[in-house]
């Protein structure tokens, strides 16, 4: 690799999904008690197994790190076993053990309040208690939280908090009102969010909300809990207990008004029951100066589509840009770095073994010439074990996740005591073979792919392949066979690409192309030839005529001697007599010295170079030429000239990971077989894993029939996924600059979706 990756770090709590097998309000109380002890516990979702669709959505939407059953049953065990990528094999199953906690707990929040001398927080602390037999006990538990009863396994958290802050319990009498000022106080559950930053996503569904429901209904309480865990500011209101809850709910709404700068506050009202048309569904609360909206909380509906974009709660607002120590040896690369500004007290010996998550966002700038190694980690949760074994050193401690700006990263579950971390680059081919195995596909390098990989490496990497944009260079590579030599003058004339009929110089279109540093001026054919010689595309030598067999032979510069041997008859002769007015002559060399057109490697390398330029830093990894065999998928054995993995743009509803399959040709025809095989290959990738696109490229132009066949890959059931690039897209630096007159201001394309949409306009409309 050429340089160390850029490393950004964030810290966050371990996100636990609490699995509840049945509609049991007692289980909700147990979850509230456990989460009241965990730093960030209020953001841990509940996974209700009585609704399998909802349970699956919660696991996916919240990107939980692990699943813990509230009660160990066959049902919970079977459900958790469906997510082997979330398994933790080396830790205790219980959260509490011998009065210690497995995860970062509220002792850290208490220490930070004291350290910051946060008197406002101290004065706002609230420890409410109530009779467990109270009808509103389940609601009070999930609203305020409570500390578990201490025993030999669980420490007395309540007593510790009271002692640290001289806090007294405040009892809610049986049948009495919830404390009016509780909405502006910090009860146990909200204390777990102290000094944390939460990202609630951009969906209006996560605006401040009031859940209007039944305080004894399990599903209503789960909706309340999970909306709050997703980042919404939420209050629960049961109209059947208006006398006990109205003042508390109105105080909650008053708090929203006081914290909003605009004239009106947007508040969502959630119902799980059916609302009849024309029904006055507004509750009997003070709704003045509020902009209210009705939302449906039934089943998995709150977690569909854009509602499902949730961020992680973190221990700080800003990331840490660390300087890593980089090492590269034996074809492997790794970086190590300190973990600065960890939000823990290293002198607290009881917490050193507690677990939290280090979010590692590693971005490699300047790939290795062959694109082999990468620190990128595409968001495929099913690849967690792969990342654990190849990126980190612990197979069950890594979780794929989003980082800043919805880019890919991983969360590494580690201990408070760890102060340094090391991560390693891995081979893109290993990632691809593992990923395709998830799709019931067996993928391997093809012979053309290996040749193209060598071609890219010989030129110096993808961006060095932009020299292949020059039509004259491509013509020069095809003009002479491997046994033919040519003069410098002949090479320069070929690169100039002069049209015989008109005398137009084709090279003029590329005079501003940047292939390497030049101090000033336009690019010249001589500059191009020097570049090709520097990268051993051609070798230099001389041509001599053997006096014995009278055949001309080319001898490499390093092998020329006064008395040289003829390669055809082995006759040794003195070459000095033939040196008068002798021109240097060139031959193709290295991978370009094969008489097989590099198995089509030139258009593949040029296409990959243009993708790398157009997608900027979105390309995660690529592989030239892969062969695919079914291991259960409905495909024909086929080859893709290239495979590219790139990060989607969630702001335009793309999948986090996109896979691009491609066919690249010089002047051959794209036929029905090419289209059929690539259609089946693209369809074999499950949409929940990645979004697929297909790119056809030619260094010539497409016929009307080729465009018609390509168009059949689009369908009403799928997004536009076909991209066509002719030489008009491959040769310029900017992708669609030659189509500017047709496209107008919409000629810019920085995502695969943009490219598919432009293709629709250029070829299919």
C-alpha positions in Angstrom: 0.0 0.0 0.0 1.1 3.6 -0.6 0.3 5.2 2.7 -1.3 4.8 6.1 -5.1 5.0 6.3 -6.9 7.9 7.8 -8.4 6.8 11.2 -11.4 8.4 12.9 -12.6 7.2 16.3 -15.7 7.6 18.3 -16.8 5.9 21.5 -20.3 4.5 22.3 -22.0 2.0 24.6 -22.6 -1.6 23.6 -26.1 -1.6 22.1 -28.2 -4.5 23.5 -31.4 -5.9 22.1 -33.5 -7.2 24.9 -35.4 -10.3 23.7 -38.8 -10.8 25.4 -40.7 -14.0 24.4 -44.2 -13.1 25.4 -46.4 -10.1 26.2 -45.2 -9.8 29.8 -45.2 -6.5 31.5 -43.1 -8.0 34.3 -40.4 -8.5 31.7 -40.6 -4.8 30.8 -39.9 -3.9 34.4 -36.9 -6.3 34.5 -35.5 -4.6 31.3 -36.1 -1.2 32.8 -34.2 -2.2 35.9 -31.2 -3.6 34.1 -31.0 -0.7 31.6 -31.1 1.8 34.5 -27.7 0.5 35.5 -26.1 0.8 32.1 -24.5 4.0 30.6 -26.7 4.5 27.5 -29.2 1.9 28.7 -32.2 4.1 27.7 -31.1 3.6 24.0 -31.2 -0.2 24.1 -34.3 -1.5 22.2 -36.8 -4.2 23.2 -37.3 -7.1 20.7 -40.8 -8.6 21.2 -40.9 -12.2 19.8 -44.7 -12.4 19.6 -44.4 -10.4 16.4 -41.6 -11.9 14.3 -41.7 -9.2 11.6 -41.4 -6.5 14.2 -38.6 -8.3 16.0 -36.5 -8.7 12.8 -37.0 -5.0 12.0 -35.9 -3.9 15.4 -32.7 -6.0 15.2 -32.0 -4.5 11.8 -33.0 -0.9 12.4 -31.2 -0.5 15.7 -28.1 -2.4 14.5 -27.8 -4.0 17.9 -24.4 -5.4 18.9 -25.8 -8.4 20.7 -29.1 -10.0 21.8 -29.8 -10.9 25.4 -33.0 -12.8 26.5 -34.9 -11.5 29.5 -35.9 -15.1 30.0 -33.9 -18.0 28.6 -36.5 -20.2 26.7 -36.4 -22.4 23.6 -38.1 -19.5 21.7 -35.6 -16.9 22.7 -32.7 -19.3 22.1 -34.0 -20.2 18.6 -34.5 -16.5 17.7 -31.0 -15.5 18.9 -29.4 -18.4 17.0 -30.8 -16.9 13.8 -28.2 -14.1 14.2 -24.9 -15.8 14.5 -23.1 -12.6 13.5 -24.2 -11.1 16.8 -23.0 -13.9 19.0 -20.5 -13.3 21.8 -18.8 -16.5 22.7 -16.2 -15.3 25.2 -18.2 -13.3 27.6 -20.5 -14.1 30.5 -24.2 -14.4 29.5 -25.3 -12.4 32.6 -24.9 -8.6 32.7 -24.2 -8.7 36.5 -21.7 -11.0 38.2 -20.3 -10.8 41.7 -21.6 -7.3 42.1 -19.8 -6.2 39.0 -21.2 -5.2 35.6 -20.1 -6.6 32.2 -20.8 -3.3 30.4 -20.0 0.4 31.1 -22.5 1.3 33.8 -23.8 4.4 35.5 -20.9 4.7 37.9 -19.2 6.6 35.0 -22.1 9.0 34.6 -22.0 9.7 38.4 -18.2 10.3 38.2 -18.6 12.7 35.3 -21.3 14.8 37.0 -19.0 15.1 40.0 -16.0 15.8 37.8 -17.8 18.5 35.8 -19.3 19.9 39.0 -22.6 19.9 37.2 -24.9 21.4 39.9 -27.8 21.7 37.5 -27.7 17.9 36.9 -27.3 17.1 40.6 -30.4 19.2 41.5 -32.4 17.6 38.7 -31.8 14.0 39.8 -35.0 12.2 40.7 -35.4 8.7 42.3 -39.1 8.0 42.2 -40.6 4.9 43.8 -44.1 3.4 43.7 -46.0 0.3 44.9 -45.3 -2.6 42.5 -49.1 -3.4 42.7 -50.0 0.1 41.4 -51.9 -0.2 38.1 -49.5 2.3 36.5 -46.4 0.4 37.8 -45.4 -0.9 34.3 -45.7 2.6 32.9 -43.7 4.2 35.7 -41.0 1.5 35.2 -40.5 2.2 31.5 -40.8 5.9 31.9 -38.6 6.6 34.9 -36.6 3.4 35.3 -35.7 1.8 38.6 -32.7 0.1 40.2 -32.8 -3.7 40.6 -33.0 -5.2 44.0 -29.4 -5.8 45.2 -28.1 -9.3 45.9 -24.8 -11.2 45.8 -24.6 -10.6 42.0 -26.1 -7.1 41.7 -24.6 -4.1 43.5 -26.9 -1.7 45.3 -27.0 1.0 42.6 -29.8 2.9 44.2 -28.0 3.3 47.5 -24.8 4.3 45.7 -26.5 7.1 43.7 -28.3 8.4 46.8 -25.1 8.5 48.7 -23.1 10.1 46.0 -25.6 13.0 45.5 -27.3 13.0 48.9 -30.5 12.0 47.1 -33.7 10.9 48.7 -36.4 8.7 47.2 -39.7 10.3 46.2 -42.7 8.1 46.5 -45.6 8.2 44.2 -48.6 7.2 46.3 -50.9 4.5 45.1 -53.5 6.2 43.0 -51.6 9.5 43.2 -50.4 11.7 40.3 -47.1 11.3 38.6 -44.8 14.1 39.8 -45.6 17.2 37.7 -42.0 18.3 37.5 -40.7 14.8 36.6 -40.7 15.7 32.9 -37.9 18.2 33.6 -36.0 16.0 36.1 -33.4 13.2 35.6 -34.8 9.8 36.7 -32.7 6.6 36.6 -33.3 5.8 32.9 -32.5 9.3 31.7 -29.4 9.4 33.9 -28.0 6.7 31.6 -28.1 9.2 28.8 -26.0 11.8 30.7 -23.2 13.4 28.7 -24.1 11.5 25.6 -24.9 12.5 22.0 -27.7 10.8 20.2 -28.5 11.0 16.6 -32.2 10.5 15.9 -32.0 10.5 12.1 -33.8 12.8 9.7 -37.3 11.2 9.8 -40.2 13.3 11.0 -41.4 10.1 12.7 -38.8 10.7 15.4 -39.9 14.2 16.2 -41.0 14.8 19.9 -44.0 12.6 20.5 -46.8 11.6 22.8 -47.8 8.0 22.8 -51.6 7.8 23.4 -52.3 4.3 24.6 -53.1 1.9 27.3 -50.6 2.0 30.2 -51.1 -1.7 30.8 -50.8 -2.8 27.2 -47.5 -4.5 26.5 -47.3 -3.4 22.8 -48.1 0.2 23.6 -45.3 0.3 26.2 -42.9 -1.4 23.8 -43.7 1.3 21.1 -43.0 4.0 23.7 -39.7 2.4 24.8 -38.4 1.8 21.3 -39.2 5.3 20.0 -37.3 6.8 22.8 -34.5 4.3 22.3 -34.4 5.5 18.6 -33.7 9.1 19.7 -37.2 10.6 20.0 -38.2 12.7 23.0 -41.4 10.9 24.1 -44.1 11.0 26.8 -46.8 8.3 27.4 -50.4 9.4 28.0 -53.2 7.1 29.0 -56.6 8.9 28.8 -58.1 6.4 31.2 -55.7 7.7 33.9 -55.9 11.4 32.9 -56.3 12.5 36.5 -52.9 10.9 37.3 -51.0 11.7 34.1 -52.4 15.0 32.7 -50.2 17.3 34.6 -47.1 15.3 33.9 -48.0 15.2 30.1 -48.7 18.9 30.0 -45.4 19.6 31.8 -43.7 17.5 29.1 -45.3 19.7 26.4 -44.4 22.9 28.2 -40.8 21.7 28.3 -40.9 21.3 24.5 -42.2 24.8 24.0 -39.5 26.3 26.2 -36.7 24.5 24.3 -37.9 25.4 20.8 -36.8 28.6 19.1 -39.5 28.6 16.4 -43.1 29.8 16.8 -44.6 26.3 16.9 -43.4 22.9 18.1 -44.0 19.8 16.0 -45.3 17.0 18.1 -46.4 13.6 16.9 -49.2 11.7 18.5 -48.9 8.0 18.1 -51.8 5.5 18.3 -51.8 1.8 17.9 -55.6 1.5 17.7 -57.6 2.3 14.6 -58.6 5.9 14.2 -62.1 6.2 12.6 -62.4 8.7 9.8 -63.6 12.0 11.2 -62.8 11.0 14.8 -61.5 13.7 17.1 -58.3 11.8 18.2 -56.6 14.8 19.9 -56.2 14.0 23.7 -57.4 16.3 26.4 -54.1 18.1 26.8 -52.9 21.7 26.4 -52.1 21.7 22.7 -51.7 25.5 22.2 -48.8 26.6 20.0 -48.2 23.0 18.8 -48.2 21.6 15.3 -49.6 18.1 15.8 -49.5 15.1 13.5 -51.1 11.7 13.7 -48.8 8.6 13.4 -49.6 4.9 13.3 -47.7 2.7 15.7 -49.1 -0.7 14.7 -46.8 -3.6 14.0 -43.5 -2.8 12.3 -44.8 0.4 10.6 -42.7 2.8 12.6 -39.5 1.1 11.5 -40.2 1.1 7.7 -38.4 3.1 5.0 -36.9 6.5 6.1 -38.2 5.9 9.7 -35.6 3.2 10.0 -32.5 5.4 9.7 -31.2 5.6 13.3 -27.8 6.7 14.5 -25.8 5.4 17.4 -25.7 7.1 20.8 -22.2 8.2 21.4 -20.1 9.4 24.4 -19.1 12.6 22.6 -20.2 14.9 19.8 -16.9 15.0 17.7 -14.8 12.2 16.3 -11.1 11.8 17.1 -8.7 12.0 14.2 -5.8 9.9 15.4 -2.3 9.5 13.8 -1.6 5.8 13.5 1.7 3.9 13.4 1.8 2.1 10.1 3.7 -1.0 9.2 3.8 -3.1 6.0 5.6 -6.5 5.8 5.3 -9.7 3.8 2.4 -8.3 1.8 0.4 -7.4 4.9 -0.4 -4.0 6.3 -1.5 -2.9 9.8 -1.9 0.3 11.9 -1.9 0.8 15.6 -3.1 3.8 17.5 -3.8 5.1 20.9 -7.4 5.6 22.2 -7.4 9.2 23.4 -9.9 10.9 25.5 -11.7 7.8 26.6 -14.7 8.8 28.9 -13.6 6.6 31.8 -11.7 6.9 35.0 -8.7 4.5 34.7 -8.3 4.6 38.5 -11.7 2.9 39.0 -10.4 -0.7 39.1 -13.9 -2.2 39.3 -14.7 -0.8 35.9 -11.6 -1.8 33.9 -13.1 -5.0 32.6 -16.4 -3.4 31.5 -17.1 -3.4 27.8 -17.8 -0.5 25.4 -17.5 0.1 21.7 -14.7 1.9 19.8 -16.1 3.0 16.4 -13.2 2.8 13.9 -13.6 4.5 10.5 -10.6 3.7 8.4 -10.3 5.2 5.0 -7.4 4.3 2.7 -6.2 7.0 0.4 -3.8 5.8 -2.3 -4.6 2.1 -2.9 -1.9 -0.4 -3.7 -1.3 -0.5 -7.5 -3.1 -3.8 -7.8 -5.9 -2.8 -5.4 -5.2 -5.9 -3.3 -5.3 -4.6 0.3 -7.9 -2.4 1.9 -8.9 -1.1 5.3 -12.5 -0.4 4.2 -15.3 -2.3 5.9 -18.6 -2.3 3.9 -21.8 -2.3 6.0 -22.7 -6.0 5.8 -23.5 -7.2 9.4 -23.3 -10.8 8.2 -19.6 -10.2 7.6 -19.0 -9.4 11.3 -16.9 -12.5 11.9 -14.9 -11.9 8.7 -14.0 -8.4 10.0 -13.2 -9.9 13.4 -10.8 -12.4 12.0 -9.2 -10.2 9.3 -9.6 -6.6 10.4 -9.3 -7.0 14.1 -7.8 -9.9 16.2 -11.0 -11.1 17.9 -13.5 -13.0 15.8 -16.6 -12.1 17.8 -15.9 -8.5 18.8 -16.5 -6.6 15.6 -19.7 -5.1 14.4 -20.3 -3.5 10.9 -22.0 -0.1 11.3 -22.3 3.4 9.9 -20.0 6.1 10.9 -19.9 9.9 10.2 -21.9 10.9 7.1 -23.4 7.4 6.9 -20.2 6.0 5.7 -19.0 2.5 6.5 -17.1 1.7 9.7 -16.9 -1.0 12.4 -17.5 -1.0 16.1 -15.0 -2.9 18.1 -16.2 -4.2 21.4 -13.4 -3.8 23.9 -12.6 -3.2 27.6 -12.2 0.0 29.5 -8.6 -1.0 30.3 -7.5 -1.1 26.7 -5.7 2.0 25.7 -4.3 1.1 22.3 -5.8 -0.8 19.3 -4.4 -2.4 16.2 -6.3 -3.1 13.0 -5.1 -4.8 9.7 -5.8 -4.4 6.1 -7.2 -7.5 4.3 -7.3 -8.7 0.7 -10.3 -7.5 -1.3 -10.5 -11.0 -3.0 -11.0 -12.6 0.4 -13.9 -10.2 1.2 -15.5 -10.8 -2.1 -15.4 -14.6 -2.0 -16.9 -14.5 1.5 -19.6 -12.0 0.5 -20.6 -14.0 -2.6 -20.8 -17.2 -0.5 -23.6 -15.4 1.5 -25.4 -15.1 -1.9 -24.9 -18.8 -2.7 -22.2 -18.0 -5.3 -18.7 -19.3 -5.6 -16.5 -16.5 -7.0 -12.9 -16.8 -8.1 -10.3 -14.9 -10.2 -10.6 -15.5 -13.9 -7.6 -15.7 -16.2 -8.5 -12.4 -17.9 -9.0 -10.8 -14.5 -5.5 -11.9 -13.4 -4.0 -10.4 -16.6 -5.9 -7.1 -16.1 -4.8 -7.0 -12.5 -1.2 -7.3 -13.7 -1.8 -4.6 -16.3 -3.1 -2.1 -13.8 -0.1 -2.9 -11.5 2.4 -2.4 -14.3 1.0 1.0 -15.2 1.2 2.0 -11.5 -2.4 1.8 -10.3 -5.9 2.7 -11.5 -5.3 6.5 -12.0 -2.2 5.8 -14.1 -4.5 3.9 -16.4 -5.9 7.2 -17.6 -3.2 7.1 -20.3 -5.4 4.5 -21.9 -8.0 7.2 -22.5 -5.9 8.3 -25.5 -7.2 6.7 -28.6 -3.8 6.8 -30.2 -2.3 4.8 -27.3 -4.9 2.1 -27.7 -4.3 2.0 -31.5 -0.6 1.7 -30.9 -1.0 -1.3 -28.6 -3.1 -3.0 -31.3 -1.1 -1.9 -34.4 2.0 -4.0 -33.8 2.2 -7.6 -32.8 4.5 -9.0 -30.1 7.2 -9.9 -32.7 7.0 -6.6 -34.5 9.2 -3.6 -33.7 8.6 0.0 -34.5 10.5 3.3 -34.5 10.0 6.2 -32.2 8.7 8.2 -35.1 6.1 5.5 -35.8 5.0 5.4 -32.2 4.6 9.2 -32.0 2.6 9.2 -35.2 0.3 6.5 -33.9 -0.3 8.4 -30.7 -1.0 11.6 -32.7 -3.9 9.6 -34.3 -4.2 11.6 -37.6 -7.3 11.0 -39.6 -6.3 10.2 -43.2 -9.2 11.7 -45.0 -9.5 15.0 -43.1 -6.0 15.4 -41.5 -7.6 16.0 -38.1 -5.3 15.1 -35.2 -7.2 12.9 -32.7 -4.6 13.6 -30.0 -5.9 17.2 -29.7 -8.8 16.0 -27.6 -6.3 14.8 -24.9 -3.8 17.6 -24.7 -5.1 18.7 -21.3 -5.1 15.2 -19.9 -2.9 14.8 -16.8 -1.1 11.5 -16.7 1.9 12.6 -14.5 3.4 15.8 -13.2 4.5 18.2 -15.9 5.6 21.8 -15.0 3.6 23.6 -17.7 2.1 23.3 -21.2 -0.1 20.8 -22.9 0.5 17.1 -23.0 2.4 16.0 -26.1 2.8 12.6 -27.8 6.4 12.5 -26.7 5.3 12.9 -23.1 2.9 10.0 -23.6 5.6 7.8 -25.1 8.0 8.6 -22.3 5.3 7.6 -19.8 4.8 4.3 -21.5 8.5 3.6 -21.6 8.9 4.5 -17.9 6.2 1.9 -17.1 7.8 -0.7 -19.3 4.9 -0.9 -21.7 7.5 -0.9 -24.4 11.1 -2.0 -24.4 13.8 -0.4 -26.5 16.3 -2.1 -28.7 17.8 -2.3 -32.2 17.0 -4.3 -35.3 19.8 -6.1 -37.1 20.0 -8.2 -40.3 21.8 -11.6 -39.9 24.4 -12.0 -42.6 23.9 -15.8 -42.5 20.1 -16.3 -42.7 19.4 -12.7 -43.8 16.5 -12.4 -41.4 15.9 -9.2 -39.4 15.9 -9.7 -35.6 15.3 -7.3 -32.7 17.7 -7.4 -29.8 16.9 -5.7 -26.4 19.2 -2.8 -25.4 20.5 -4.8 -22.4 21.5 -7.7 -24.6 23.3 -5.9 -27.4 27.0 -6.8 -27.7 29.6 -6.2 -30.4 29.3 -9.8 -31.4 25.6 -10.8 -31.0 23.9 -14.0 -31.8 21.0 -14.3 -34.3 17.9 -15.6 -32.5 16.9 -17.7 -35.6 20.1 -19.4 -36.7 22.5 -18.8 -33.7 25.0 -17.2 -36.1 27.4 -14.9 -34.2 28.1 -11.7 -36.1 29.6 -8.2 -35.6 26.8 -5.7 -35.3 28.9 -2.6 -35.3 28.9 -2.4 -39.1 25.1 -2.0 -39.0 25.0 0.9 -36.5 25.2 3.7 -39.0 22.0 5.8 -39.0 20.3 3.1 -36.9 16.9 4.1 -35.3 16.0 2.7 -31.9 13.1 0.3 -32.2 10.5 -0.6 -29.7 8.5 -3.7 -28.8 5.6 -4.3 -26.4 6.8 -5.6 -23.0 5.5 -7.2 -19.8 1.8 -8.0 -19.7 1.5 -5.9 -22.9 4.0 -8.3 -24.6 1.4 -11.0 -24.9 -0.2 -11.7 -28.3 -3.7 -12.0 -26.9 -4.8 -8.4 -26.6 -4.3 -8.8 -22.8 -7.5 -10.8 -22.9 -9.5 -7.5 -23.0 -7.7 -5.9 -20.1 -7.4 -2.4 -21.6 -11.1 -1.5 -21.7 -11.5 -3.1 -18.2 -8.7 -1.0 -16.7 -10.0 2.1 -18.4 -13.5 1.5 -17.1 -12.3 1.0 -13.6 -10.2 4.1 -13.8 -13.2 6.2 -14.9 -15.3 4.7 -12.1 -12.6 5.5 -9.5 -12.5 9.1 -10.8 -16.3 9.6 -11.1 -17.2 8.0 -7.7 -14.5 9.9 -5.9 -13.9 8.1 -2.5 -17.1 6.0 -2.7 -15.3 2.9 -4.2 -14.6 0.5 -1.4 -12.9 -2.3 -3.4 -12.7 -3.7 -6.9 -11.6 -6.8 -8.7 -11.0 -7.2 -12.4 -12.4 -10.4 -13.9 -14.2 -12.9 -11.7 -15.8 -16.2 -12.6 -19.0 -17.2 -10.8 -20.4 -20.7 -10.2 -23.7 -21.4 -8.5 -23.6 -23.0 -5.1 -27.4 -22.7 -4.8 -28.2 -19.5 -6.6 -30.1 -19.4 -9.9 -27.3 -18.4 -12.3 -25.4 -19.8 -15.2 -21.7 -20.2 -14.9 -20.4 -16.9 -16.1 -17.7 -14.3 -15.8 -17.9 -10.6 -15.0 -15.1 -8.5 -16.5 -15.0 -6.5 -13.3 -16.7 -6.3 -9.9 -16.9 -3.1 -7.9 -18.1 -2.6 -4.4 -19.1 0.9 -3.4 -20.9 2.7 -0.6 -24.4 3.9 -1.3 -25.7 7.4 -0.5 -28.4 7.0 2.1 -29.7 10.5 1.5 -31.1 9.3 -1.8 -32.4 6.0 -0.4 -29.6 3.9 -1.8 -28.4 0.7 0.0 -25.4 1.1 2.2 -23.5 -1.3 -0.1 -23.7 -1.5 -3.8 -22.2 -4.1 -6.1 -21.5 -3.3 -9.8 -21.0 -6.1 -12.3 -19.6 -5.2 -15.7 -18.8 -6.2 -19.3 -16.1 -4.2 -21.1 -15.2 -4.6 -24.7 -13.0 -2.9 -27.3 -15.2 -3.3 -30.3 -17.0 -6.6 -29.9 -20.7 -6.9 -29.7 -22.8 -7.2 -26.5 -25.1 -10.0 -27.2 -28.2 -11.6 -25.6 -26.1 -14.2 -23.8 -24.0 -11.4 -22.1 -27.2 -9.7 -20.9 -28.9 -12.9 -19.8 -26.0 -14.1 -17.7 -25.4 -10.7 -16.0 -29.1 -10.4 -15.3 -29.2 -13.7 -13.4 -25.9 -12.7 -11.6 -27.3 -9.4 -10.5 -30.6 -10.9 -9.4 -28.8 -13.4 -7.3 -27.6 -10.8 -4.8 -30.3 -10.5 -2.0 -31.5 -6.9 -1.8 -31.1 -6.9 2.0 -27.4 -7.4 1.5 -26.6 -5.0 -1.4 -28.0 -3.1 -4.3 -26.8 -4.2 -7.7 -26.0 -2.4 -11.0 -24.7 -3.6 -14.3 -22.3 -1.6 -16.5 -21.5 -2.2 -20.2 -18.6 -0.3 -21.6 -16.9 -0.1 -25.0 -14.0 1.9 -26.3 -16.1 2.1 -29.5 -19.8 2.9 -29.7 -23.0 1.0 -29.0 -25.4 -0.1 -31.7 -29.2 0.4 -31.3 -29.6 -3.4 -30.8 -27.0 -3.4 -28.0 -28.8 -0.6 -26.2 -32.1 -2.4 -26.6 -30.7 -5.6 -25.0 -29.2 -3.6 -22.2 -32.4 -1.8 -21.5 -34.1 -5.2 -20.7 -32.1 -5.4 -17.4 -34.3 -2.6 -16.1 -37.8 -3.5 -14.9 -40.7 -1.9 -12.9 -39.8 -4.2 -10.0 -36.3 -3.0 -9.7 -34.6 0.4 -9.8 -32.8 1.6 -12.9 -29.6 -0.4 -12.7 -28.1 -0.4 -16.3 -25.2 1.9 -17.1 -23.8 2.3 -20.6 -20.4 3.9 -21.3 -19.1 4.3 -24.8 -15.8 6.0 -25.7 -17.6 9.3 -25.3 -17.8 8.5 -21.5 -14.5 6.6 -21.1 -12.2 9.1 -22.9 -12.9 12.5 -21.2 -11.8 13.3 -17.7 -15.4 14.3 -16.8 -17.8 11.5 -17.4 -20.5 13.2 -19.4 -18.7 16.3 -20.8 -19.2 15.2 -24.4 -23.0 14.9 -23.7 -23.3 18.3 -22.1 -25.5 19.7 -24.9 -28.0 16.9 -24.5 -28.0 16.7 -20.7 -27.7 20.4 -19.8 -27.2 21.1 -16.1 -28.0 17.5 -15.1 -24.9 16.1 -16.6 -23.1 15.5 -13.3 -23.1 12.0 -11.9 -21.3 11.1 -8.7 -23.3 7.9 -7.8 -24.2 4.7 -9.6 -27.9 5.8 -9.3 -27.0 9.1 -11.1 -25.2 7.1 -13.9 -28.1 4.8 -14.4 -30.5 7.8 -14.6 -28.3 9.5 -17.1 -28.1 6.3 -19.1 -31.9 6.2 -19.2 -31.9 9.7 -20.7 -29.2 9.2 -23.2 -30.1 5.7 -24.5 -33.6 4.6 -23.4 -35.8 7.7 -23.4 
